[in-house]
Amino acid sequence: MTAPKPPPRAPIYGDAEAHDWTPRQCALNLLTTLADWCASPREFKGDATGRIWHFMGDYDDRAQLLYTSNQGNGRIELFITSDHWVCAELFVVDDFKLRVWIEDPYEEKEFWPDGADGVTPPSGDPPGRISKRGAWLQIRCADFPNLRAMESYWSVEDAE
């Protein structure tokens, strides 16, 4: 596994100024939101079909989500870095597969692959997006080295 490399800029948190929150408070809020979406097991469908749930992480700066799917079973480790990014590392069983850097600039959550510049491309969309209520997730595969051989986009949505 390579050393984590977030985008070389501060994460954007849209609520920071409106609520006078520090970047750390914003990162904690984002991590809590991501984990709370899975407080009860959620079924998902799309390019993978399965179930995800919040397993543990009542700590200030980390959470663990577990999933089962037709593409393999594993976990997502969420944690906050010293520069206030929320990092998510995806494992299938115990094999590390993917690391992303998540921010909350507006209503949708946006995420970037490890080592990305963090600049939104001219198309207007970042490499990865999660809907404001966690109902869907979309990844532009060309931006993620481990996913380049897949279709142009990979996505899942809430099955309910």
N, C-alpha and C positions, 0 to 999 in steps of 0.2 A: 504494500500500500504506500502510495506517495504521500509526502507531507502536504497538509492542507494549504491551499493557496486561494484565498478569497479575491474578488475583484479589488483592484488597487484604489478604491475610493470608499468613502463611508457609505453604509447602507442608507437607503431612503425610507423614512417612516413618515407617512402623510399626517399622522395624528400628533407628531411631536410638537409642532408649533401651536396648533389649535388648543392643546391641553397642557402646554408647557411641561411636557414629559422629557426626561433625559433619553439619550439613545439606548441606554441599558433598560430603562423602563419599557420603551417601545419594543425592544427585542424580547423581553420577558412576556409582554402582552402577546406578541406574535407566537412565541413558543407555546404559551398557554392555549391560544386559539387553535393552533394546529393539533395539539394533543386533545383538547376538549371535543373537537369534531369527531374524534374516535372514542369518546368516553364509553359509549355503548357500541358494540360491534356494528360495523357498517359493511353492507354488501356492495361490491363494485363490479362493473362490467365494461367491456370495450376491448382493447387490445390484450387485456388480461381480465380474468374473471375470478373473484374470490371474496375474501373478507379481511377487514383490518380493524384493529382495536388498540386502545391505549393500555399498555401493559403495566408500566411503572414510570415514575419520574416526578414524584412530588417534591423534587428538589428545585432550587431557585433557577437553575440554568440548564437542565437537561430533562429529556423524556425519552421513552422507548415505545415504539409502536410495533406490534407484531402483525404479520399477515400470512394468510394461506392463499394460494392461487394456483391456477392451472399452468402458470409459468414457473412455479417453484414457491417454496415457503421461506420466510425469513423475517427480518426486522429492519426497522428504520430507526437509527439513533439520531435524536435531535439534541443539539447543544448550542450554547451561546459562546462566541469567541470574545477575546479581550477587545476586539475592535467593533463589537456589537452586531456582528452578522449572526443570523441563525443558520447553522450548518446542519444539513441532513445527509447522513451516510446510509446507503442502501446495501444490505447484505442478503444474499440468497444462501440459506443455511448459514454457514460462517464465512462464506466467500464474499469479500468486498467487491461491489460492482459499480458503484456510482456515488459521487459526492456533489452536492449542490449547495448554493449560497442563496438564502431566501431573504427577501425584504418585503415591505408592505407600503408601497408608495401611494396607492390610491385604494380603490375597492378590491381589485384583484391582487393576489400575492404574486410576486415575480421571483423567478430563480434563475441562477446562472451556473454553468459548469465550473469545475475547478480550473483556475488559471484564466478565466474569462476577463475581458477588459471592463465589463459592466456597462457598456455603452449600448443603448437600445438601437438596433439596426434601422435603416431607412424604412423597412417594411412596417415599422411602428410597434412590433411585438418583441418582447424579450424571448430568449430561448425556451423558457418554461413559464407556465402560468397556472395558478390555482384560482378557481372562482371565489368570489368574496364570501360565500357560505360553505365552501368546501365540497360542492356538488360535482365538480369535475377538475381534472388535471390534464394539461397538454404539454408535450415536450416536442420541440423541433429537433429531430434526431441528428441532423447535420452538425449541430453545435456541440454534441456530446460524443467524444471519441469512442466510448464503449457502445454507442448506439448507431453509429454511422451506417452500418450494414442493414439497418432496419428500414422500414418505410419512411417517408418524409416526416410524418408526425406519428407520435405514439400517445394515446390518450385513454383515460378511464373516466367513468362517471358513476355517480351514485345509482345503484340498481333499484332504488325505491322510488 
